[in-house]
Amino acid sequence: MVVRSRREFLRSSLQVGGGLAVLGVAACGDGDEPSATTSPPTTAPATTAPPTTAAATTMAREQVTITILTADQSAVQFFNDIGPDFAAMHPEYDITYDIPAEQPAEVRQRVLDQLAAGEKITDSTDLDSEDTWNSALAAGLHESGLYDFTDAAQPWVDQIAGGMREGKFKGRYYGIPGLLSAVTYYYRADLFEQAGISAEFGSWDDFIEAGKKLKAATGANIMIIEDSTSRHFNYMMPHAGGNVFDEEGAVNLDAPENLEALETLVRMVREDIAFTTSEFYGAGTFEAYRDDTIGGAYMPNWYGDLLLPPNLPEHQGKFKMAPPPKFEAGYTSARGGAPIYPVLAGPHQELVFDFLAFGFLSVENNVKRFEDFASPPMNLAAYDDPALADAVHPYLEQPVAPVYTAMIEKFATVNTHPLLIRALDHLTTSTVPPVLAGDKEPAAALKEAADAIRAMAGE
Protein backbone atom coordinates (compact mmCIF):
# COMPACT_ATOMS: atom_id res chain seq x y z
CA MET A 1 0.00 0.00 0.00
CA VAL A 2 1.26 3.48 -0.86
CA VAL A 3 0.19 5.93 1.83
CA ARG A 4 1.58 9.38 2.56
CA SER A 5 1.23 11.54 5.63
CA ARG A 6 -0.88 14.66 5.30
CA ARG A 7 2.11 17.02 5.55
CA GLU A 8 4.18 14.95 3.15
CA PHE A 9 1.43 14.96 0.59
CA LEU A 10 0.74 18.67 0.98
CA ARG A 11 4.40 19.33 0.27
CA SER A 12 4.62 16.89 -2.66
CA SER A 13 1.22 17.25 -4.29
CA LEU A 14 2.75 19.16 -7.21
CA GLN A 15 5.40 16.63 -8.04
CA VAL A 16 3.47 14.74 -10.70
CA GLY A 17 1.78 17.87 -11.95
CA GLY A 18 -1.80 16.81 -12.51
CA GLY A 19 -1.73 13.69 -14.58
CA LEU A 20 -0.79 10.08 -15.10
CA ALA A 21 2.14 10.70 -17.41
CA VAL A 22 2.14 8.49 -20.47
CA LEU A 23 5.74 9.30 -21.30
CA GLY A 24 8.88 8.81 -19.20
CA VAL A 25 10.82 11.65 -17.61
CA ALA A 26 13.40 13.22 -19.89
CA ALA A 27 16.95 12.33 -19.03
CA CYS A 28 18.22 15.87 -19.64
CA GLY A 29 18.38 18.38 -17.05
CA ASP A 30 13.04 21.04 -13.14
CA GLY A 31 -8.43 45.91 -8.66
CA ASP A 32 -9.27 45.55 -12.33
CA GLU A 33 -9.20 42.69 -14.76
CA PRO A 34 -7.08 43.44 -17.84
CA SER A 35 -8.90 43.30 -21.15
CA ALA A 36 -8.61 40.28 -23.46
CA THR A 37 -8.35 39.73 -27.18
CA THR A 38 -11.47 38.63 -29.03
CA SER A 39 -9.97 35.33 -30.12
CA PRO A 40 -7.65 33.02 -28.17
CA PRO A 41 -3.98 33.15 -29.13
CA THR A 42 -2.50 29.81 -30.08
CA THR A 43 1.08 30.77 -29.42
CA ALA A 44 2.67 33.11 -26.92
CA PRO A 45 1.74 36.73 -27.74
CA ALA A 46 4.41 39.28 -28.44
CA THR A 47 5.66 41.09 -25.37
CA THR A 48 5.23 44.84 -25.05
CA ALA A 49 8.98 45.39 -24.82
CA PRO A 50 11.04 45.48 -28.04
CA PRO A 51 13.85 42.97 -28.53
CA THR A 52 17.04 43.97 -26.77
CA THR A 53 19.24 42.83 -29.65
CA ALA A 54 19.22 43.38 -33.39
CA ALA A 55 17.93 40.72 -35.78
CA ALA A 56 20.12 37.70 -36.41
CA THR A 57 20.71 38.83 -39.99
CA THR A 58 22.54 41.97 -38.88
CA MET A 59 24.57 40.72 -35.94
CA ALA A 60 25.46 37.59 -34.00
CA ARG A 61 22.61 36.06 -32.04
CA GLU A 62 22.62 36.70 -28.31
CA GLN A 63 23.11 33.57 -26.23
CA VAL A 64 20.42 33.10 -23.57
CA THR A 65 19.93 30.28 -21.09
CA ILE A 66 16.46 29.89 -19.57
CA THR A 67 16.64 28.18 -16.17
CA ILE A 68 13.57 26.73 -14.45
CA LEU A 69 13.57 24.81 -11.18
CA THR A 70 10.49 22.67 -10.64
CA ALA A 71 9.57 19.66 -8.53
CA ASP A 72 6.98 18.69 -11.15
CA GLN A 73 8.66 15.92 -13.13
CA SER A 74 6.12 16.01 -15.96
CA ALA A 75 6.89 19.74 -16.34
CA VAL A 76 10.60 18.94 -16.66
CA GLN A 77 9.95 16.78 -19.70
CA PHE A 78 7.31 19.12 -21.07
CA PHE A 79 9.58 22.17 -20.95
CA ASN A 80 12.37 20.28 -22.65
CA ASP A 81 9.95 18.95 -25.27
CA ILE A 82 8.68 22.40 -26.29
CA GLY A 83 12.06 24.15 -25.99
CA PRO A 84 13.15 23.67 -29.63
CA ASP A 85 9.82 24.99 -30.97
CA PHE A 86 10.04 28.08 -28.79
CA ALA A 87 13.66 28.70 -29.79
CA ALA A 88 12.65 28.54 -33.46
CA MET A 89 10.09 31.29 -32.79
CA HIS A 90 12.89 33.59 -31.54
CA PRO A 91 15.72 33.45 -34.11
CA GLU A 92 17.24 36.63 -32.66
CA TYR A 93 18.44 34.52 -29.70
CA ASP A 94 20.53 31.39 -29.33
CA ILE A 95 18.40 29.80 -26.58
CA THR A 96 19.43 26.90 -24.41
CA TYR A 97 17.58 25.48 -21.40
CA ASP A 98 18.63 24.48 -17.91
CA ILE A 99 15.68 22.53 -16.47
CA PRO A 100 17.17 19.85 -14.23
CA ALA A 101 15.30 16.70 -13.29
CA GLU A 102 14.63 15.42 -9.77
CA GLN A 103 14.40 18.79 -8.02
CA PRO A 104 13.03 18.36 -4.48
CA ALA A 105 9.93 20.31 -3.48
CA GLU A 106 12.06 22.18 -0.93
CA VAL A 107 13.79 24.01 -3.80
CA ARG A 108 10.88 26.48 -3.77
CA GLN A 109 11.79 27.78 -0.33
CA ARG A 110 15.48 27.89 -1.27
CA VAL A 111 14.62 30.12 -4.23
CA LEU A 112 12.61 32.45 -1.98
CA ASP A 113 15.36 32.61 0.62
CA GLN A 114 17.98 33.52 -1.97
CA LEU A 115 15.72 36.07 -3.63
CA ALA A 116 15.19 37.70 -0.24
CA ALA A 117 18.98 37.84 0.08
CA GLY A 118 19.25 39.57 -3.29
CA GLU A 119 20.44 36.52 -5.23
CA LYS A 120 18.83 35.02 -8.32
CA ILE A 121 19.40 31.33 -9.02
CA THR A 122 16.72 30.67 -11.61
CA ASP A 123 14.37 32.40 -14.06
CA SER A 124 11.26 30.70 -12.66
CA THR A 125 10.17 28.06 -10.18
CA ASP A 126 6.90 26.42 -9.17
CA LEU A 127 5.39 27.93 -6.02
CA ASP A 128 2.40 26.37 -4.27
CA SER A 129 -0.68 28.59 -4.64
CA GLU A 130 -1.66 28.15 -0.99
CA ASP A 131 1.83 28.12 0.52
CA THR A 132 5.12 29.36 -0.97
CA TRP A 133 3.46 31.73 -3.45
CA ASN A 134 1.81 33.63 -0.61
CA SER A 135 5.10 33.50 1.31
CA ALA A 136 6.72 35.33 -1.61
CA LEU A 137 4.08 38.05 -1.41
CA ALA A 138 4.38 38.31 2.37
CA ALA A 139 8.14 38.88 1.95
CA GLY A 140 7.54 41.64 -0.60
CA LEU A 141 9.33 39.72 -3.35
CA HIS A 142 6.77 40.87 -5.90
CA GLU A 143 8.26 44.35 -5.49
CA SER A 144 11.93 43.44 -5.36
CA GLY A 145 12.49 40.19 -7.24
CA LEU A 146 9.56 39.35 -9.54
CA TYR A 147 8.66 40.61 -13.00
CA ASP A 148 5.34 42.46 -13.24
CA PHE A 149 3.98 41.15 -16.54
CA THR A 150 0.49 42.70 -16.30
CA ASP A 151 0.62 44.21 -19.79
CA ALA A 152 1.92 41.02 -21.39
CA ALA A 153 -0.76 38.96 -19.61
CA GLN A 154 -3.67 40.92 -21.07
CA PRO A 155 -4.20 38.79 -24.23
CA TRP A 156 -4.51 35.67 -22.08
CA VAL A 157 -6.67 36.57 -19.09
CA ASP A 158 -10.12 35.83 -20.49
CA GLN A 159 -8.85 32.72 -22.26
CA ILE A 160 -7.73 30.98 -19.07
CA ALA A 161 -10.02 29.28 -16.55
CA GLY A 162 -10.06 31.42 -13.42
CA GLY A 163 -8.60 34.42 -15.25
CA MET A 164 -5.05 33.75 -13.94
CA ARG A 165 -6.18 35.29 -10.63
CA GLU A 166 -3.90 33.10 -8.54
CA GLY A 167 -0.88 34.90 -9.97
CA LYS A 168 -2.44 38.32 -9.39
CA PHE A 169 -1.84 40.63 -6.43
CA LYS A 170 -3.16 44.18 -5.96
CA GLY A 171 -4.31 44.31 -9.58
CA ARG A 172 -0.95 43.24 -11.02
CA TYR A 173 0.16 39.89 -12.47
CA TYR A 174 3.35 38.23 -11.25
CA GLY A 175 2.72 34.48 -11.69
CA ILE A 176 1.36 32.07 -14.29
CA PRO A 177 -0.83 29.16 -13.10
CA GLY A 178 0.87 25.93 -14.06
CA LEU A 179 -2.02 23.53 -13.59
CA LEU A 180 -5.80 23.36 -13.63
CA SER A 181 -6.42 21.94 -10.16
CA ALA A 182 -10.19 21.68 -10.42
CA VAL A 183 -12.17 20.37 -7.47
CA THR A 184 -14.34 17.57 -8.75
CA TYR A 185 -16.31 14.64 -7.38
CA TYR A 186 -15.01 11.07 -7.50
CA TYR A 187 -17.55 8.34 -6.85
CA ARG A 188 -17.91 4.57 -6.90
CA ALA A 189 -20.13 3.94 -9.90
CA ASP A 190 -20.88 0.37 -8.82
CA LEU A 191 -22.17 1.48 -5.40
CA PHE A 192 -24.21 4.27 -6.95
CA GLU A 193 -25.78 1.78 -9.33
CA GLN A 194 -26.56 -0.56 -6.44
CA ALA A 195 -28.32 2.30 -4.62
CA GLY A 196 -30.17 3.42 -7.75
CA ILE A 197 -28.76 6.95 -7.69
CA SER A 198 -27.02 9.15 -10.26
CA ALA A 199 -24.02 11.44 -9.90
CA GLU A 200 -25.80 14.21 -11.81
CA PHE A 201 -26.47 16.53 -8.87
CA GLY A 202 -28.27 19.81 -9.37
CA SER A 203 -27.52 21.10 -5.89
CA TRP A 204 -25.98 20.15 -2.56
CA ASP A 205 -29.50 19.38 -1.34
CA ASP A 206 -29.70 16.74 -4.08
CA PHE A 207 -26.27 15.47 -3.04
CA ILE A 208 -27.32 15.07 0.60
CA GLU A 209 -30.53 13.25 -0.35
CA ALA A 210 -28.52 10.91 -2.60
CA GLY A 211 -26.13 10.36 0.32
CA LYS A 212 -28.99 9.15 2.49
CA LYS A 213 -30.06 6.66 -0.18
CA LEU A 214 -26.50 5.46 -0.71
CA LYS A 215 -25.99 4.91 3.03
CA ALA A 216 -29.29 3.05 3.38
CA ALA A 217 -28.65 0.78 0.39
CA THR A 218 -24.92 0.06 0.72
CA GLY A 219 -23.66 1.40 4.04
CA ALA A 220 -21.24 3.69 2.14
CA ASN A 221 -20.71 7.36 2.89
CA ILE A 222 -21.09 9.67 -0.09
CA MET A 223 -18.35 12.00 1.16
CA ILE A 224 -15.06 11.93 3.06
CA ILE A 225 -14.24 14.94 5.24
CA GLU A 226 -10.98 15.61 7.04
CA ASP A 227 -12.17 16.81 10.44
CA SER A 228 -8.76 17.77 11.85
CA THR A 229 -8.07 20.57 9.35
CA SER A 230 -10.00 23.10 7.25
CA ARG A 231 -9.20 21.24 3.99
CA HIS A 232 -12.68 20.71 2.61
CA PHE A 233 -13.91 24.08 3.81
CA ASN A 234 -11.00 25.69 1.98
CA TYR A 235 -12.13 23.98 -1.23
CA MET A 236 -15.79 24.86 -0.70
CA MET A 237 -15.37 28.56 0.03
CA PRO A 238 -14.56 29.72 -3.53
CA HIS A 239 -16.93 27.10 -4.90
CA ALA A 240 -19.74 28.79 -2.95
CA GLY A 241 -18.66 32.23 -4.19
CA GLY A 242 -16.74 33.29 -1.09
CA ASN A 243 -13.13 33.33 0.10
CA VAL A 244 -11.02 34.33 3.07
CA PHE A 245 -10.31 37.72 1.43
CA ASP A 246 -12.29 39.69 -1.14
CA GLU A 247 -10.99 41.05 -4.46
CA GLU A 248 -9.59 44.12 -2.73
CA GLY A 249 -7.78 42.03 -0.11
CA ALA A 250 -10.12 42.78 2.81
CA VAL A 251 -11.10 39.93 5.16
CA ASN A 252 -14.29 38.34 3.88
CA LEU A 253 -14.41 35.15 5.95
CA ASP A 254 -17.73 35.86 7.68
CA ALA A 255 -19.56 36.47 4.36
CA PRO A 256 -22.82 34.54 3.75
CA GLU A 257 -21.23 32.47 0.97
CA ASN A 258 -18.60 31.08 3.33
CA LEU A 259 -21.23 30.34 5.96
CA GLU A 260 -23.20 28.38 3.34
CA ALA A 261 -20.10 26.31 2.58
CA LEU A 262 -19.39 25.52 6.23
CA GLU A 263 -23.01 24.71 6.99
CA THR A 264 -23.04 22.31 4.03
CA LEU A 265 -20.17 20.35 5.53
CA VAL A 266 -21.87 20.35 8.93
CA ARG A 267 -25.11 19.04 7.41
CA MET A 268 -23.30 16.06 5.91
CA VAL A 269 -21.71 15.23 9.27
CA ARG A 270 -24.97 15.57 11.17
CA GLU A 271 -26.92 13.60 8.56
CA ASP A 272 -24.33 10.80 9.00
CA ILE A 273 -23.51 10.55 5.30
CA ALA A 274 -19.85 11.60 5.60
CA PHE A 275 -16.84 9.54 6.62
CA THR A 276 -14.83 11.82 8.92
CA THR A 277 -11.17 11.23 9.71
CA SER A 278 -8.23 13.01 11.28
CA GLU A 279 -5.83 11.01 9.10
CA PHE A 280 -6.99 11.82 5.61
CA TYR A 281 -3.95 10.25 3.94
CA GLY A 282 -3.63 7.45 6.48
CA ALA A 283 -3.93 3.72 5.88
CA GLY A 284 -7.31 3.62 7.59
CA THR A 285 -8.82 5.82 4.91
CA PHE A 286 -7.88 3.46 2.11
CA GLU A 287 -9.07 0.48 4.14
CA ALA A 288 -12.41 2.29 4.42
CA TYR A 289 -12.48 2.63 0.65
CA ARG A 290 -11.78 -1.10 0.33
CA ASP A 291 -14.55 -2.17 2.66
CA ASP A 292 -17.02 0.14 0.87
CA THR A 293 -17.36 2.54 3.79
CA ILE A 294 -16.43 5.48 1.52
CA GLY A 295 -18.33 5.88 -1.74
CA GLY A 296 -17.07 9.25 -2.91
CA ALA A 297 -14.65 12.15 -2.46
CA TYR A 298 -14.90 15.89 -3.17
CA MET A 299 -11.28 16.62 -4.08
CA PRO A 300 -9.08 18.37 -6.68
CA ASN A 301 -8.44 16.42 -9.86
CA TRP A 302 -4.97 15.37 -8.74
CA TYR A 303 -6.63 13.08 -6.19
CA GLY A 304 -7.72 10.75 -8.98
CA ASP A 305 -4.24 10.83 -10.51
CA LEU A 306 -1.91 10.69 -7.51
CA LEU A 307 -3.82 8.99 -4.69
CA LEU A 308 -6.49 6.63 -5.94
CA PRO A 309 -4.47 4.64 -8.54
CA PRO A 310 -1.47 3.65 -6.39
CA ASN A 311 -3.48 3.00 -3.22
CA LEU A 312 -6.56 1.36 -4.76
CA PRO A 313 -5.40 -0.37 -7.96
CA GLU A 314 -8.13 -2.97 -7.56
CA HIS A 315 -10.75 -0.23 -7.96
CA GLN A 316 -9.62 0.77 -11.45
CA GLY A 317 -12.71 1.42 -13.54
CA LYS A 318 -14.99 1.46 -10.48
CA PHE A 319 -14.28 5.10 -9.68
CA LYS A 320 -15.69 7.73 -12.01
CA MET A 321 -15.49 11.51 -12.04
CA ALA A 322 -18.37 14.01 -12.21
CA PRO A 323 -18.82 17.76 -11.73
CA PRO A 324 -19.56 18.52 -8.08
CA PRO A 325 -22.95 19.90 -7.01
CA LYS A 326 -23.54 23.63 -7.42
CA PHE A 327 -24.00 26.22 -4.73
CA GLU A 328 -26.49 29.03 -5.18
CA ALA A 329 -23.78 31.29 -6.64
CA GLY A 330 -23.51 28.93 -9.61
CA TYR A 331 -19.80 28.23 -9.55
CA THR A 332 -18.97 24.75 -10.73
CA SER A 333 -15.43 24.36 -9.51
CA ALA A 334 -12.92 25.58 -7.02
CA ARG A 335 -9.22 25.09 -6.82
CA GLY A 336 -6.49 24.16 -4.40
CA GLY A 337 -2.76 23.48 -4.29
CA ALA A 338 -1.83 24.41 -7.86
CA PRO A 339 1.68 25.51 -8.89
CA ILE A 340 2.27 29.17 -9.71
CA TYR A 341 5.28 30.05 -11.88
CA PRO A 342 6.50 33.62 -11.28
CA VAL A 343 9.01 35.21 -13.60
CA LEU A 344 12.04 36.37 -11.66
CA ALA A 345 13.23 39.83 -12.62
CA GLY A 346 16.21 39.93 -14.95
CA PRO A 347 17.55 41.04 -18.33
CA HIS A 348 15.46 38.50 -20.28
CA GLN A 349 12.29 38.53 -18.18
CA GLU A 350 10.04 39.19 -21.19
CA LEU A 351 11.49 36.18 -23.00
CA VAL A 352 10.99 33.96 -19.95
CA PHE A 353 7.38 35.09 -19.69
CA ASP A 354 6.85 34.29 -23.37
CA PHE A 355 8.29 30.79 -22.82
CA LEU A 356 6.03 30.08 -19.83
CA ALA A 357 3.00 31.50 -21.62
CA PHE A 358 3.76 29.41 -24.73
CA GLY A 359 3.90 26.32 -22.54
CA PHE A 360 1.09 26.85 -20.05
CA LEU A 361 -1.37 29.17 -21.77
CA SER A 362 -1.38 28.49 -25.51
CA VAL A 363 -4.05 26.25 -27.01
CA GLU A 364 -1.56 24.03 -28.79
CA ASN A 365 0.43 23.23 -25.66
CA ASN A 366 -2.64 22.84 -23.47
CA VAL A 367 -3.70 20.12 -25.89
CA LYS A 368 -0.19 18.65 -25.87
CA ARG A 369 -0.09 18.45 -22.06
CA PHE A 370 -3.43 16.68 -22.06
CA GLU A 371 -2.32 14.18 -24.69
CA ASP A 372 1.11 13.54 -23.17
CA PHE A 373 0.48 13.91 -19.42
CA ALA A 374 -3.32 13.87 -18.92
CA SER A 375 -3.15 17.44 -17.55
CA PRO A 376 -6.56 19.08 -18.08
CA PRO A 377 -6.35 22.25 -20.19
CA MET A 378 -6.54 25.71 -18.62
CA ASN A 379 -7.17 27.45 -21.95
CA LEU A 380 -10.92 27.34 -22.58
CA ALA A 381 -10.50 27.11 -26.35
CA ALA A 382 -8.44 23.92 -26.01
CA TYR A 383 -11.63 22.03 -25.19
CA ASP A 384 -12.78 22.58 -28.78
CA ASP A 385 -9.93 20.40 -30.02
CA PRO A 386 -11.22 16.99 -31.14
CA ALA A 387 -8.15 15.32 -29.61
CA LEU A 388 -9.64 15.88 -26.16
CA ALA A 389 -13.17 14.67 -26.72
CA ASP A 390 -12.62 10.92 -26.60
CA ALA A 391 -9.42 10.67 -24.55
CA VAL A 392 -9.98 8.09 -21.81
CA HIS A 393 -8.48 8.43 -18.34
CA PRO A 394 -6.53 5.20 -17.72
CA TYR A 395 -7.66 4.70 -14.11
CA LEU A 396 -11.20 6.03 -14.29
CA GLU A 397 -11.73 4.40 -17.71
CA GLN A 398 -13.90 7.29 -18.87
CA PRO A 399 -13.49 10.34 -21.11
CA VAL A 400 -12.79 13.19 -18.69
CA ALA A 401 -12.70 16.24 -20.99
CA PRO A 402 -16.53 16.56 -20.87
CA VAL A 403 -16.37 16.72 -17.07
CA TYR A 404 -13.86 19.57 -17.16
CA THR A 405 -15.83 21.33 -19.89
CA ALA A 406 -18.84 21.37 -17.57
CA MET A 407 -16.81 22.92 -14.74
CA ILE A 408 -14.50 25.58 -16.12
CA GLU A 409 -16.74 28.29 -17.56
CA LYS A 410 -17.40 29.90 -14.16
CA PHE A 411 -14.24 28.85 -12.41
CA ALA A 412 -13.51 30.04 -8.88
CA THR A 413 -10.00 30.23 -7.47
CA VAL A 414 -8.27 30.35 -4.10
CA ASN A 415 -7.07 33.64 -2.67
CA THR A 416 -3.75 35.28 -3.30
CA HIS A 417 -2.83 37.18 -0.15
CA PRO A 418 0.25 37.54 2.09
CA LEU A 419 -1.79 36.48 5.14
CA LEU A 420 -3.44 33.44 3.56
CA ILE A 421 -1.15 30.89 5.25
CA ARG A 422 -1.76 32.37 8.69
CA ALA A 423 -5.49 32.57 7.98
CA LEU A 424 -5.70 28.92 6.95
CA ASP A 425 -3.71 27.90 10.01
CA HIS A 426 -6.26 29.74 12.19
CA LEU A 427 -9.12 27.96 10.44
CA THR A 428 -7.45 24.62 11.13
CA THR A 429 -6.55 25.23 14.77
CA SER A 430 -9.56 27.21 15.99
CA THR A 431 -12.48 27.13 13.58
CA VAL A 432 -13.42 24.20 11.36
CA PRO A 433 -12.55 21.17 13.54
CA PRO A 434 -14.55 22.45 16.56
CA VAL A 435 -17.47 23.30 14.27
CA LEU A 436 -17.48 19.81 12.76
CA ALA A 437 -17.25 18.34 16.28
CA GLY A 438 -20.31 20.34 17.37
CA ASP A 439 -18.38 22.48 19.85
CA LYS A 440 -18.94 25.75 17.97
CA GLU A 441 -21.76 27.04 15.78
CA PRO A 442 -20.72 27.89 12.19
CA ALA A 443 -21.75 31.56 12.12
CA ALA A 444 -20.17 32.41 15.47
CA ALA A 445 -16.99 30.51 14.62
CA LEU A 446 -16.56 32.31 11.29
CA LYS A 447 -17.15 35.70 12.90
CA GLU A 448 -14.56 34.90 15.58
CA ALA A 449 -12.04 33.79 12.96
CA ALA A 450 -12.73 36.78 10.70
CA ASP A 451 -12.14 39.20 13.57
CA ALA A 452 -8.87 37.43 14.46
CA ILE A 453 -7.64 37.66 10.85
CA ARG A 454 -8.72 41.31 10.64
CA ALA A 455 -6.55 41.93 13.68
CA MET A 456 -3.62 40.25 11.89
CA ALA A 457 -4.24 42.47 8.87
CA GLY A 458 -4.62 45.64 10.93
CA GLU A 459 -8.15 46.24 9.65
N, C-alpha and C positions, 0 to 999 in steps of 0.2 A: 504494500500500500504506500502511495506517495502522499504524505500529509505535511503541510507546512504550518508553522506557528503563525498567528495573526500578524505579529510585527514583521516576521520574515517575509510574509507574502506582501504586506503593504509596501515594504522596501523593494521587492523584486517583481511587482506586478507589471512593470513595463518591459521586462527583459525579453519577452517573446513578441511583444508589440502588436497584439490584437489578432493573431491568427495562427492556425496550424500550418506552418510553412511547408510548402510542397517541394521546396528546393533546399539543398544544403547550404550551410554558411560558407561564404567566400573565404578562401584561404588568405587573401591579401588583407593587409591591414587597412572601431565605434565612435463727458457729456454728450457728444453727438456722433451718430453713426456716419462714417464717410459714405459718399455716394458710390454707386456701382455702375459698371458698364451695362449696356442693354443685352449683351450676349456674353456667355461665359468664355473666357480665354482658354485656349487649349494648350498653350505653352506659357512660360513665365512672361509677364508683361515687361516692357522696357522700364527701367528705373528712371526717376526724374533727373538724376544726375548724369551729366555727359561722361563719356569714357575719359579716363585719366591719361590714356596714351593715344598716340596716333594710330591709324589703321595699319594692319600688317604689311600692306603694300608699300608704305612709305618709310617704315622703320622696323627694326627687330621687334618681335613680339615680347611683351613683358611676361616674365615667368611668375606664376602665382600658384601657391599651394593652399588648397582649402582643407582645413583640419576640422573634423567633427568627432567629438567624444560622445559615445552613446552606449548605454547598457542594453539596448534593444538589438539583439543579434540579427533579426530580420532586416532592421534598418541598415546595419552594416553592409549586408549583401546588396540591398536595394540601392543605397547610395553609390556603391561601386558599380552596379549594373548600369545606372543611368549617367554616370560620370562622362563617358565618351560622347554621348549624345549632347549633353550640356556643353562640353568643351567645343564641339563642332558648331554650336550656336554662337560662340564667342571667339572668332578667329583672331581678334586683336590680342588675345592672351594665350600663353602656353600654360594650360592649367593641368596641374597634377593634384592628387587627393591623398590625404593622410587620414584614414578612417579605420583605426585599428580594431581588430576583433577582441572579444573577451574582456571588455571593459567592465569592471565591477560597478554596481549601482552607486557605491560610495564616491565615484568620480565626480558626481554632481556637486557634492558638498566641497570637494577639493577645488573645483573650478570656482565656486563662490568665494571660498576663503582666499584664493589667490587674486581674484578680481578685487576683493575688498582691500587687499594689500597692494593694489596697483599693478599687478602682473596679469598678463594675458597668455594663456596656454593653449587656447583653441579658438576657432571662429564660431563654434556653436556647440551646445550640449543639450541633452534632454533633461528637463526639469519637471518634476511631478507637479501637476496642476494644483494639488491640495497641500503640497509640502514645500519642496525646495524652490519652486517658482515664487511662492509668496514670501519665502525667506529672502529671496533676491530683492523683492520690492521693499521689505521691511528694512533691509540694509541700505536702501537708497541706490542700489546698483543700476536701476533704470536711468538715473541721472548721471552716473559717473562711468559706467562700463558697458552699457547696452546701446545699440543703434535704434533710434526712433524712426521706424519705417512707415509711419502713418500715411504719407503721401503714396508710397509705393504699394501699400496694401489696398488702396481704394478700389482698384478693378476687381478685387477678389471677394470683398466682404459679403456681398449679397449672394455670391455663388457658393459659399461654404456654410454647411449646417452649423447653426449657432453663431454665425457672423463673426467668427474668430474672436469672440469676446473674452475667452480665457487668456489671450495674450495682450489684452487691453487694460490700461490703467490710467485713470484720470483723463479719458478721452484720447489717449495716444496708444499706438500699437508698438509693442516691443518683442512679442513672441508669436510663433506660428504653431498652431495645434498640430501635433504629429500623429494623431489617432482619433478616430471616431469611437469614443467609449460610451456607446449608447446603453442606457439601462433598459433591459428587456425582461421578458418573463419566460423562464424555462419550466417545462412541465412534463410529467410522465404521461405520454399519450395513452399508454395501455391502462393506467389507473383512471384516467378521465373517461375512457371508453367504458370501462367497467361500471363507473358511476353514472353514465349517461349524460355527461356534461361536455360543453364545448369550451375552448379557450378563447372564443370571440366575446370578450367582455366589453360592454358599453360603458360601464362605470365601476367604481370600487364597490358600490352596493351590489352590483351583479356578481362581482368577484367574491364578496363575502357570502352571498347566498350559495354560490357554486361550492365554496369551501365547506359549508355545512353539509351539502349533499355528498361531497367527496369523503368527508370524515365519516358520515353515516354508512356509506356503501363500502368503503375500503379501509377505514381507520387511518388514512393518510392525511397529513396536514397540507393545506394548499400553499403554505408560505413558511419560510424559515426566517427568523428574526434574531439577530445578535442582540441580546439584552444587556450586555456588559459595556457596550459602546453606543455611539449615536449613528453608526454606519447607515442603517436603513432610513433613518430620519434625514440624514445628509442627502441621500439619493432622492428622497421624496419631496424635499423642500422646493427645488427648482421645478420638479415635475408638477407640483401643485400651483406654480406661479409665484412662489416666494423665494427667499434666500436669507442668509444671515445679514447681508448688507444690500442696500438698494443700488440703483445705477449710479447715484452720486456718491456712494461710499458710506452713507449713514446707516446705522444699525437698524435693521428691519425685522429682527427675529420674532417680535411679538405681533407681526402682521397676521391677519385672518387666514391667509393662504398657508402659512406655516403651521398655524393651529389646526387647520383641516388635515394637513399631512400627519401631524403627531396623533391626532384623534383617530385617524384611520388605522395607524399601527396599534393603538390601544384597543380599538374595537376588535381587531383580529385576535389579540391576546385574550380579551375577555370573552369572546365567542368561542374560544378554545379550538381555533382552526389554524393556529400557527405553532410551529415547533420553535421553541425559544432555547437558546444556548449561550453560554458565556465563552465557549470555545468553538467559534465559528469554523475555523480551519482544523479543528481537532479530529482525531480518529473517530470519536463518537458520532460526529455529524455524518460521516460517510457510512458508518454502520447503520445509522437511522435511514439513510437513503436505501441501503441494501435490504433492510427489513420492511420497506414500504411505509415507514413512518413519515417520511417527507415526500410530498408529491409535486413540489414546485419551488422555484426560487426567483425572487425579484432582484436581479443583479445585472451589472454591466456585462456587455457582450464578451469580455475576456473570460468570464466565469465558465462559459461553455467551451472555451478554447484551452484554457490553462488548468482548470480544476476538475471539471467533470471527466474528460477523457482519461487522464492518468490514474485517477482515483476510482473511477467506476467504469472500467472498460467493458464489463459485462452488460452495461446498460446502453451500449451503442445502438442507436436507432430507436430506443425507447423514449429518450428525451427529445422534445421538439421545442422550437422557439416561436413565441408570438409577441405582438405588441402588448405592453402592459395596459391595464385599464386606464381610463382618462379621469382626471380631476375636472372640476367645474371650469377651470381656466382653459381647458382644451389642449394643454401641452401633451404630447405623446411620448416624450422621452426626456430623460435627464442625463447627467453625465458625472463620472467620478474617476479620479486617478489617471488622467490622460497625460502623455508627455507634452511639454511645451518647449519649443526650440527657439530661444532668443538668438539674435545676432549680436555677437560681441563687437563693440566699436573698434574700428581699425581702418586702414587705408583702402581695403577692398570690401567694405561692409555692404555696398550695394550689390556687388557680384555674389556675395554669400547669400544675401536675401534672395536674389534671383534663383540661385541653385536650390535653396530650400523650397521656394514657391513652386519651381518647376517640379520638384519631387512630390511635395505634399498637397499642392493645391490644384495643379493642372488636371484636366479631364483625363488625358492620356495616361498619366502616371497613377491617378486614382484607380483607373481600370487595371493597370499593370499590377498594382499592389494587391488588388482583389484576386486577380488570376494567379499570381505567384505566391502570395502569402495569406490569402483569405481575409485581408484587412478590409472592412467595409468602407466604401468611399465616403469622403467628406464633401466632395464637390457634387452638388445636387444634379448637375447635368450628366454626371457619369452614370447615373441610374437609367439613362436612356440608351446606353450602349447594350446591344443584344448579347454581348459576351457575359453580362451579369445575370440575365434573366433566368437561365436554366442551370447555373452553377450550383452544385450540390455540396453542402457542408459534409465533410467525411464522417464526423461523429454523429451529428444530428440526422444525417441521411435525408435532408430536405433542402430545397432551394431557399436561401436565406435573403437574397436581395429583395424580394417582395415584402419581407418583414421590415427591413430597414427603410424601404420606400414609404411604408405606412407611418414611420415614426419621425422622419427627419424634417418635414416641412415646417413644423413649429417646434423647434428644437431648443430646449432650455439648457443652460450651462451652469456650472458651479461658479461661485464668486472668485474674483481676483481682488485680493485685499491684503495689506501687510499684517493685519491682525487675524486673518482667517485661522491660522494654526492655533493660536491661543483661544479663539472662539470655539473651535471644534473640540479642543481639550476640555473647555468648560462644559460643553454639552455632554461630553462623555463622563466627566467626573461628578457633575452636579445636577444634570437635567434629565436626560432621556432614560437611563437605567432606573432611577427612582420612580419616574412616571410609569414605565412599563411594569414595575413591581407593585404599583398601586399606592406608593408612599407619597406621591405628589400628584396634584391635578394638572392636566396639560396647560391650561391657560395661565395659572399662577406660576408654574415652573418656567414657561417661556418668558413671562414678564420679569421674573427674577433674573433669568439668564440675560435677557436683553439689557436690563439695567446694569448688570455687572460688566457687560461688554461695552456699554456706553461709557462706563467709568474708565475702562481701559483706553477707550478712544478719546477721552476728554470731552465728550459731548455734554 
